[in-house]
Amino acid sequence: MNPESKKVKRILRKYVKIMENLRKLKVVRTEKLVADLGESLACKYLRLTIAVSPNNKGYDCIDGRDRRYEVKTRRPGFGKDDTYAYSFPVPARKKFAFLVCVSLSYDFRLDRMARIPKKDLRNYSNNIVLTNKLVAAHPKWIVEDNVAAN
């Protein structure tokens, strides 16, 4: 398909309008739709406040006790099956109290959200994979789990 065809241009204009509307609704702040959506969901479910700047180093949100939260969001790519075992990077040397891992479905629905205290991340050097087995071993981490409900 020609990227300059009328059909492609029409679809791209719709995309721009969608992003503008999401920005007006304060769902997104940057061009990173998946990351911004994950942060918005974390704020909703955990009653957090989004960081003043989207470029804060080391955290994305804070709670009522001024504890910092780093949010990582994953969503399956084009043509990939939904999977519930996403690998989330464990941020090194960042000043946060909790890592929030958000798993979205291909159509942007919330599948799973986990809030993991930083002290619990010591056993994971680079990545943490939220498998069903790991979730079962740490039920207190889970904020929302639509995977288990399906």
N, C-alpha and C positions, 0 to 999 in steps of 0.2 A: 504494500500500500504506500502511496505517495504521502509523506508527512506534510506536504503543502496542499493536499486535496481539500476540497470544501468540507467534506465529511470530517476529516481529522481536525480541521480548524474549528468547526462547530463543536466538536467534542471537547477540545482544549478550552474554548470559551466557557463551556459549561463547568469544566474543572476549576477555572479561575473564579467563576461566580460561586461555586460551592466553597472554595477556600475563603473567599471574602465573607460569605455568610457565617462560616465556622469561626472566623476571626471576630466578627461582630458579636457572636454569641459567647465569646471568650473561651471557646473550646480549644482553639489553636492560637499560638503566638508567633510561630515561626513557619517555615515551609516544611518542617518535619512532622507530617500528619500523625504518624504512628506514635512517635515519642510524645508529642503534645497531647494526644488523646489519652495515652497512658497516664500522664501527669494529671490531667483533668479527672480521670476516673479515680486515681489515688486520692485526690483531694475530696471527691464526693464520698467515697466509701470510708475513708479514714478521718474525715473532717479536718483536713489540712488546709493550709494557705499556700498558694503557689508563690515561689520566690519572686521577688520584685523584678529581677532581670532574668531573662531566659538564658543568659550566659554565665550564671553563677557557677563557679568552679567547686565541685564537691557535693552539691546538693541541689534539689529541685523544689522541695516543699518544706514547710515547717509546721509543727503542731502547736497547740496552745501553751505548751511548756517549753517552747523554743528549741525543741529537738529537731535535728535535720534529717531529711529523708532523701535518699538517692533513688530515683525511679528508672527502671529499665523495662522496656516494652518490646515484645516480639509478636510477629504476625507471619503466617505462612506466605511464601511468595507465589507468583503466578504459576499455575499448573501443579502446585505441590499440595499433597493431602494435608488436611489439618492434622497437626501433631501436638501432643500435649507434653512433650519432653524437650522443650526449648532449652538451649544453653544460654544462661545469663552471665555476663561478665561480672566478676567480683571486683569492684573498684578498689584499687590500691592507694594507700596514703591519702584518702579523702576523708574529710571531717564530717561524717554522718553518723547518726545513731541507728538508722534502719535502712535496709535495702528493700525496696518494694519491687517485686517482679510481677509484671502484668502480661498475661497471655491473651491475645485477641484471636478470634476466628478470622477466616479469610474475608468475611463481610463485616469486620470491625466490631463484632459483639464480644463482650467480655466473657472469656472462658474461665480464667483462673487469676486470682490475685493473692500473692503471699507477701507478708510483712515479716522480714527476717532481721532480728537484732544483729548488730555488727559483731557482737561477741560470738554468735553462732556461726559466723563465716570463717572462723579460724581454720576449720578443717577443709576449706575449699580454697586452693591456691589461686586459680585463675577463673574458673567457671563453676557455676552451680546449675545442675540440671533438675528441673522440677518434675521428676517422674512421679507416677502414681504411688510407687513404693516410698519415695522420699516424703511425699505429702502425707501418706499414712503414718510415717514415723514421726512427723512433726505437725500434728493437727493444730497446734496453737499458732502456727505461722499463717494459716489460711484465713483470708479475709472473705473471699468469695470463691466458690468452686462450682461452676456450672458444668464442668466436665463430669463430676461424680453424679450430678443430677440427671445427665443424659443416658 
